[in-house]
Amino acid sequence: SFAYFTIKDRLPQILTRVIDTLHRHKNEFFEEHGEKGVEAEKRAISFLSKLRNELQTDKPVTLLEDELPDAALWNQYLDYQRNLSNGNGEPSWFQSPWLYVECYMYRRIHAALAQNPPIDNFDVFKEGKAQNFFESQEAVTALCTYFQELLKNIKDLDEKQLQEELFKLLQVSLWGNKCDLSFSAGKASSQKSSPLQSLENMMPYLLVNDMEKLWSLLVNAKKGTTEKSNVRVDIILDNAGFELVSDLVLADFLLSSKLADEVHFHGKSIPWYVSDTTKHDFNWTIKQLQAANHMWMSRCGINWEGNLKKGVWVYRDHMFWTLPHDFSSMAEVAPDFYADLQKSSLLLFKGDLNYRKLTGDRKWEYNVPFHQALNKFHPAPLCSLRTLKSDTQVGLKPGQGEQIQASEPEWMVSGKYGVIQFAAAL
């Protein structure tokens, strides 16, 4: 299965790159922290080499031994996995759910650094994320330019034109999800050209297109609001780099077109899945745009900093996003957080990992309805913008998946197909 290939080949490659990154920063650690920095780097590398060996030799998954705030929840989850195995031995790397062991690996990478001050705040994936951003400059420039030109006339657009622009920016945000570093095991995967040019050609690869439903939801939410209530859209972010810029443009459009009053962004509280957005990546990206020597990129950065200061944009990270649980257990594991998401008018989930966690990462029949696969996770109306990079997909028309499968056996994992898939409020 694709899961087997991922655990056998991709995850060890990612660990090797992490170890290599620490090696390369040895001098920097020495300059900043002296011998303590070098000692910490050696301990972290030894911890990660041991982890790689455990993975490659299918050792049992072990309890976390660190004191980090989420350790108890991870260890309870391991107990839960042990109970699932009905005494068929300990959960191990190749004998456990893929979603669990993959998340577990990233949590152990985090522990390798967090337990080794003074390098405990070092993000081993930061360089790759920055490189992705710089290599996507052409696409970023094109998108910022397009958007700033659009803003000049946004007040004059009629409803039909606004709808067209929303659909364009939703698709750019969707296809921006192709730039995923965990998928390429950390090798460069940037957006070279402007995605706006190719939207028409991408249409046949959009397997589920619920953009009309999103539009009606937002328009009706706007019409239905009283003076006091706000239309709040939450974007659960995926990758930093070009994809993040496409999400920020979409968020700015929602505010500027008055389809939303506030946007909440949700990132990861620790480095995760190589290219996932952390608070540092979020702020760094806005600073890079502000400082760009391109008028429209800089204008975007300045406006976005302003949105954060005014509080119409809010960045948040919650521990739940980096736990092994799928989203159907959020109400139980993080009830306060679930209650907060219930205040949203629309939740936009970006990317493949979020889709796997929405659907429990099961091998569903292709035509099982999306809302059914959500397994009662329904804090608010939600929509997944996802390019397919793992073999879970629901909500297709009868025969649709089988038909593609016949001509393209790799269709579910190539990143070539996408969905904009909506589930209304229950």
C-alpha positions as CSV (number, residue, x, y, z in Angstrom):
1,S,0.0,0.0,0.0
2,F,1.0,3.7,-0.2
3,A,1.1,3.7,3.6
4,Y,3.7,0.9,3.5
5,F,5.9,2.8,0.9
6,T,5.6,5.9,3.1
7,I,6.8,4.3,6.3
8,K,9.4,2.2,4.5
9,D,11.0,4.8,2.3
10,R,9.7,8.3,2.8
11,L,9.8,8.6,6.6
12,P,13.5,7.4,6.9
13,Q,14.5,9.8,4.2
14,I,12.9,12.7,6.2
15,L,14.7,11.6,9.3
16,T,18.0,11.4,7.4
17,R,17.4,15.0,6.2
18,V,16.7,16.2,9.7
19,I,19.9,14.6,11.0
20,D,21.8,16.2,8.1
21,T,20.3,19.6,8.8
22,L,21.5,19.4,12.5
23,H,25.0,18.4,11.3
24,R,25.2,21.4,9.0
25,H,24.2,23.8,11.7
26,K,26.8,22.5,14.1
27,N,29.1,25.7,13.7
28,E,26.1,28.0,14.2
29,F,25.1,26.2,17.4
30,F,28.7,26.5,18.6
31,E,28.8,30.3,17.8
32,E,25.6,30.9,19.5
33,H,25.8,28.6,22.5
34,G,29.4,27.4,22.7
35,E,30.1,23.8,23.7
36,K,26.6,23.4,25.2
37,G,25.2,23.9,21.7
38,V,27.4,21.2,20.2
39,E,26.6,18.8,23.0
40,A,22.9,19.4,22.5
41,E,23.3,18.8,18.7
42,K,25.1,15.5,19.4
43,R,22.4,14.3,21.8
44,A,19.6,15.3,19.4
45,I,21.3,13.5,16.5
46,S,21.8,10.4,18.6
47,F,18.1,10.5,19.7
48,L,17.0,10.8,16.0
49,S,19.4,8.0,14.8
50,K,17.8,5.7,17.4
51,L,14.4,6.7,16.2
52,R,15.3,6.0,12.6
53,N,16.6,2.5,13.6
54,E,13.4,1.8,15.6
55,L,11.3,2.7,12.5
56,Q,13.3,0.7,10.0
57,T,13.4,-2.4,12.2
58,D,9.7,-2.3,13.0
59,K,10.2,-1.9,16.8
60,P,7.2,-1.3,19.1
61,V,6.1,2.3,19.4
62,T,7.3,3.5,22.9
63,L,5.8,5.9,25.4
64,L,7.0,9.5,25.3
65,E,9.4,10.3,28.1
66,D,9.4,14.0,27.9
67,E,7.6,16.5,30.1
68,L,5.9,18.4,27.3
69,P,2.2,19.4,27.8
70,D,0.8,16.9,25.3
71,A,2.9,13.9,26.4
72,A,0.1,12.4,28.6
73,L,-2.4,12.6,25.8
74,W,0.0,10.8,23.4
75,N,0.7,8.1,26.0
76,Q,-3.0,7.6,26.5
77,Y,-3.4,7.3,22.8
78,L,-0.7,4.5,22.7
79,D,-2.7,2.7,25.4
80,Y,-5.8,3.0,23.1
81,Q,-3.8,1.5,20.2
82,R,-2.7,-1.3,22.4
83,N,-6.3,-2.1,23.3
84,L,-7.2,-2.1,19.6
85,S,-4.6,-4.8,18.8
86,N,-6.6,-7.2,21.1
87,G,-3.4,-8.7,22.5
88,N,-1.8,-9.2,19.0
89,G,1.5,-7.8,20.3
90,E,2.6,-4.2,20.8
91,P,1.7,-1.5,18.2
92,S,4.8,-1.2,16.0
93,W,5.9,1.0,13.1
94,F,4.6,-1.4,10.4
95,Q,1.7,-2.9,12.3
96,S,-0.1,0.3,13.3
97,P,-2.4,2.8,11.5
98,W,-0.3,4.9,9.2
99,L,-1.8,8.2,10.4
100,Y,-0.8,7.4,14.0
101,V,2.9,6.4,13.4
102,E,3.5,9.2,10.9
103,C,2.2,11.8,13.5
104,Y,4.2,10.0,16.2
105,M,7.4,10.4,14.2
106,Y,7.0,14.2,13.9
107,R,6.2,14.4,17.6
108,R,9.5,12.4,18.4
109,I,11.5,14.8,16.1
110,H,10.1,17.6,18.2
111,A,11.1,15.9,21.4
112,A,14.6,15.4,20.1
113,L,15.1,19.1,20.1
114,A,12.7,20.2,22.9
115,Q,14.6,18.0,25.3
116,N,18.0,19.4,24.3
117,P,18.4,23.0,25.3
118,P,19.8,25.4,24.2
119,I,18.8,24.3,20.7
120,D,15.3,23.4,21.8
121,N,13.7,26.2,19.7
122,F,15.4,25.2,16.5
123,D,13.0,24.3,13.6
124,V,14.7,21.6,11.6
125,F,12.3,22.3,8.7
126,K,12.7,26.1,8.6
127,E,15.3,26.2,5.8
128,G,13.1,24.1,3.5
129,K,10.1,26.3,4.1
130,A,12.1,29.5,3.4
131,Q,13.5,27.9,0.2
132,N,10.0,27.0,-1.0
133,F,8.9,30.6,-0.5
134,F,11.9,32.1,-2.4
135,E,11.7,29.6,-5.2
136,S,8.0,30.5,-5.6
137,Q,8.7,34.2,-6.0
138,E,7.4,34.4,-9.5
139,A,4.1,32.9,-8.6
140,V,3.9,35.0,-5.4
141,T,4.5,38.2,-7.3
142,A,1.9,37.3,-9.9
143,L,-0.7,36.5,-7.3
144,C,-0.1,39.6,-5.2
145,T,-0.2,41.8,-8.4
146,Y,-3.4,40.2,-9.6
147,F,-5.0,40.7,-6.1
148,Q,-3.9,44.3,-5.7
149,E,-5.3,45.2,-9.1
150,L,-8.5,43.4,-8.2
151,L,-8.8,45.5,-5.0
152,K,-8.8,48.7,-6.9
153,N,-12.2,47.9,-8.4
154,I,-13.6,45.5,-5.8
155,K,-16.3,48.1,-4.8
156,D,-17.6,48.2,-8.4
157,L,-18.0,44.4,-8.8
158,D,-21.5,43.0,-9.0
159,E,-22.5,39.8,-7.3
160,K,-21.7,37.6,-10.3
161,Q,-18.2,39.1,-10.7
162,L,-17.5,38.7,-7.0
163,Q,-18.5,35.1,-7.2
164,E,-16.1,34.5,-10.1
165,E,-13.2,36.1,-8.2
166,L,-14.0,34.0,-5.1
167,F,-14.0,30.8,-7.2
168,K,-10.6,31.8,-8.8
169,L,-9.0,32.4,-5.4
170,L,-10.4,29.2,-3.9
171,Q,-8.9,27.3,-6.8
172,V,-5.5,29.0,-6.4
173,S,-5.6,28.1,-2.7
174,L,-6.5,24.5,-3.6
175,W,-3.8,24.0,-6.2
176,G,-1.3,25.8,-4.0
177,N,-1.6,22.7,-1.9
178,K,0.6,20.8,-4.4
179,C,3.7,22.5,-2.9
180,D,4.1,20.0,-0.1
181,L,7.5,19.2,1.3
182,S,6.6,16.1,3.3
183,F,5.2,14.6,0.1
184,S,8.5,15.0,-1.7
185,A,10.4,13.9,1.5
186,G,11.7,17.5,1.8
187,K,12.9,17.9,-1.7
188,A,12.1,21.2,-3.4
189,S,8.5,21.5,-4.6
190,S,7.8,25.2,-5.3
191,Q,5.2,26.9,-7.4
192,K,7.2,28.3,-10.4
193,S,4.6,30.0,-12.5
194,S,1.4,31.9,-11.8
195,P,-1.4,29.4,-11.0
196,L,-4.0,31.9,-12.3
197,Q,-3.0,31.1,-15.9
198,S,-3.7,27.4,-15.6
199,L,-7.0,27.3,-13.6
200,E,-9.0,26.5,-16.8
201,N,-6.8,23.5,-17.6
202,M,-7.0,22.2,-14.0
203,M,-10.9,22.1,-14.0
204,P,-11.0,18.4,-15.3
205,Y,-8.9,17.4,-12.3
206,L,-11.3,18.9,-9.7
207,L,-13.2,15.8,-8.7
208,V,-15.7,17.4,-6.3
209,N,-16.6,21.1,-6.9
210,D,-18.8,22.5,-4.1
211,M,-17.8,26.2,-4.7
212,E,-21.4,27.2,-5.4
213,K,-22.4,25.9,-2.0
214,L,-19.7,27.9,-0.3
215,W,-20.8,31.0,-2.2
216,S,-24.5,30.6,-1.1
217,L,-23.4,29.9,2.5
218,L,-21.3,33.1,2.6
219,V,-23.9,35.3,0.9
220,N,-26.7,34.1,3.1
221,A,-24.5,34.4,6.3
222,K,-23.9,38.0,5.3
223,K,-27.6,38.7,4.6
224,G,-28.6,37.0,7.9
225,T,-26.3,38.9,10.2
226,T,-27.5,41.4,12.6
227,E,-25.5,44.4,13.7
228,K,-23.9,42.4,16.5
229,S,-23.1,39.1,14.9
230,N,-20.0,38.6,12.8
231,V,-19.3,36.3,9.8
232,R,-16.2,34.5,10.9
233,V,-14.3,32.2,8.6
234,D,-11.6,29.9,10.0
235,I,-8.8,28.6,7.8
236,I,-7.0,25.5,9.1
237,L,-3.7,26.0,7.4
238,D,-1.4,23.4,5.7
239,N,1.9,24.3,4.1
240,A,4.0,27.4,4.5
241,G,5.5,28.9,1.3
242,F,3.4,29.6,-1.8
243,E,0.3,27.8,-0.4
244,L,0.3,30.1,2.7
245,V,0.4,33.2,0.5
246,S,-2.5,31.8,-1.5
247,D,-4.5,31.3,1.7
248,L,-3.7,34.9,2.9
249,V,-4.9,36.3,-0.4
250,L,-8.1,34.3,-0.1
251,A,-8.6,35.6,3.4
252,D,-8.0,39.2,2.4
253,F,-10.5,38.8,-0.4
254,L,-13.1,37.5,2.0
255,L,-12.7,40.7,4.1
256,S,-12.4,43.1,1.2
257,S,-15.5,41.8,-0.5
258,K,-17.3,41.9,2.8
259,L,-18.1,38.2,2.6
260,A,-16.5,37.8,6.0
261,D,-15.9,40.2,9.0
262,E,-13.0,38.3,10.5
263,V,-10.7,35.4,9.6
264,H,-9.0,33.1,12.1
265,F,-6.0,31.2,10.9
266,H,-5.0,27.9,12.6
267,G,-1.4,26.8,12.4
268,K,0.8,24.2,14.1
269,S,2.2,24.7,17.6
270,I,5.4,22.6,16.7
271,P,7.2,22.0,13.5
272,W,5.1,19.3,11.7
273,Y,5.0,17.3,8.5
274,V,8.1,19.1,7.1
275,S,6.3,22.1,5.6
276,D,3.3,22.9,7.8
277,T,2.9,26.5,8.9
278,T,3.9,27.5,12.4
279,K,3.5,30.9,14.0
280,H,7.1,31.8,13.1
281,D,6.4,30.9,9.4
282,F,3.2,32.9,9.4
283,N,4.8,36.1,10.7
284,W,8.0,35.5,8.7
285,T,6.0,35.3,5.5
286,I,4.2,38.6,6.1
287,K,7.5,40.3,7.0
288,Q,9.1,38.9,3.8
289,L,6.3,40.4,1.7
290,Q,6.4,43.7,3.5
291,A,10.2,44.0,2.8
292,A,9.9,42.9,-0.9
293,N,11.2,45.4,-3.4
294,H,8.0,44.8,-5.4
295,M,5.2,47.3,-4.9
296,W,2.3,44.9,-4.8
297,M,4.0,42.2,-2.7
298,S,5.0,44.9,-0.2
299,R,1.4,46.3,-0.2
300,C,0.0,42.9,0.6
301,G,2.5,42.4,3.5
302,I,1.7,45.9,4.9
303,N,-2.1,45.4,4.7
304,W,-1.9,41.9,6.3
305,E,0.2,43.2,9.2
306,G,-2.6,45.8,9.6
307,N,-5.3,43.1,9.6
308,L,-3.5,41.4,12.4
309,K,-3.1,44.6,14.4
310,K,-6.8,45.5,13.9
311,G,-7.8,42.1,15.1
312,V,-9.8,41.2,11.9
313,W,-7.2,38.5,11.3
314,V,-6.3,36.2,14.2
315,Y,-3.6,33.6,14.2
316,R,-3.9,30.7,16.7
317,D,-2.3,27.4,17.3
318,H,-3.8,24.7,19.4
319,M,-2.1,21.5,20.6
320,F,-5.0,19.4,19.1
321,W,-3.7,19.9,15.6
322,T,-0.5,18.0,16.4
323,L,-2.1,15.1,18.3
324,P,-2.6,11.7,16.7
325,H,-6.4,11.9,17.0
326,D,-8.6,12.3,14.1
327,F,-11.1,15.2,14.3
328,S,-14.1,13.1,15.4
329,S,-12.5,13.0,18.9
330,M,-12.0,16.7,19.2
331,A,-15.2,17.3,21.1
332,E,-14.0,14.8,23.7
333,V,-10.2,15.5,23.8
334,A,-10.4,19.3,23.4
335,P,-14.0,20.4,24.3
336,D,-13.1,24.1,24.8
337,F,-11.5,24.3,21.4
338,Y,-14.4,22.4,19.7
339,A,-16.8,25.0,21.3
340,D,-14.7,27.8,19.9
341,L,-14.9,26.4,16.4
342,Q,-18.7,26.2,16.8
343,K,-18.7,30.0,16.7
344,S,-17.4,30.0,13.1
345,S,-19.6,30.6,10.1
346,L,-17.3,28.4,7.9
347,L,-14.2,26.2,8.5
348,L,-11.9,25.8,5.5
349,F,-9.6,22.8,6.0
350,K,-6.5,22.9,3.8
351,G,-4.6,19.9,2.5
352,D,-4.2,16.2,2.7
353,L,-3.4,15.6,6.4
354,N,-6.5,17.6,7.4
355,Y,-8.6,15.5,5.0
356,R,-7.2,12.3,6.5
357,K,-8.0,13.5,10.0
358,L,-11.5,14.6,8.9
359,T,-12.3,11.2,7.4
360,G,-10.5,9.1,10.0
361,D,-8.0,8.0,7.3
362,R,-10.0,5.0,6.4
363,K,-10.3,3.0,3.2
364,W,-13.8,4.2,2.4
365,E,-15.8,3.3,-0.6
366,Y,-15.4,6.3,-3.0
367,N,-19.1,7.2,-3.0
368,V,-19.6,7.2,0.8
369,P,-21.1,10.7,1.6
370,F,-18.5,13.2,3.0
371,H,-20.7,14.1,6.0
372,Q,-20.9,10.4,6.9
373,A,-17.1,10.0,6.8
374,L,-16.8,13.0,9.2
375,N,-18.1,10.7,11.9
376,K,-20.1,13.4,13.7
377,F,-17.3,16.0,13.6
378,H,-19.4,19.0,12.8
379,P,-18.7,22.2,14.9
380,A,-19.7,24.4,11.9
381,P,-20.3,24.2,8.1
382,L,-16.9,23.0,6.7
383,C,-15.1,22.6,3.5
384,S,-12.0,20.7,2.5
385,L,-9.6,22.2,-0.1
386,R,-7.3,19.3,-0.8
387,T,-5.1,17.8,-3.5
388,L,-5.0,14.0,-3.2
389,K,-1.7,12.6,-1.8
390,S,-3.0,9.6,0.1
391,D,-5.5,6.9,-0.6
392,T,-8.6,8.1,1.2
393,Q,-11.4,9.8,-0.8
394,V,-15.1,10.0,-0.2
395,G,-18.1,11.8,-1.7
396,L,-17.5,10.9,-5.4
397,K,-20.2,10.1,-7.9
398,P,-20.9,6.4,-8.4
399,G,-18.3,4.9,-10.7
400,Q,-16.2,8.1,-10.7
401,G,-13.3,6.7,-8.7
402,E,-13.3,3.4,-10.4
403,Q,-13.2,5.0,-13.8
404,I,-10.1,7.1,-13.0
405,Q,-8.5,4.1,-11.3
406,A,-8.8,2.1,-14.5
407,S,-6.6,4.5,-16.5
408,E,-4.5,6.0,-13.6
409,P,-3.7,3.6,-10.8
410,E,-1.7,6.3,-8.9
411,W,-4.5,8.9,-9.1
412,M,-5.1,9.1,-5.3
413,V,-1.5,9.8,-4.4
414,S,-0.1,11.9,-7.2
415,G,-1.3,15.3,-6.1
416,K,-2.8,15.8,-9.6
417,Y,-6.4,15.6,-8.5
418,G,-8.2,17.9,-6.1
419,V,-11.5,18.4,-4.3
420,I,-13.4,21.4,-2.9
421,Q,-15.7,19.4,-0.8
422,F,-18.4,20.9,1.5
423,A,-20.5,19.6,4.4
424,A,-23.4,21.8,5.5
425,A,-24.3,22.4,9.1
426,L,-26.1,19.5,10.6
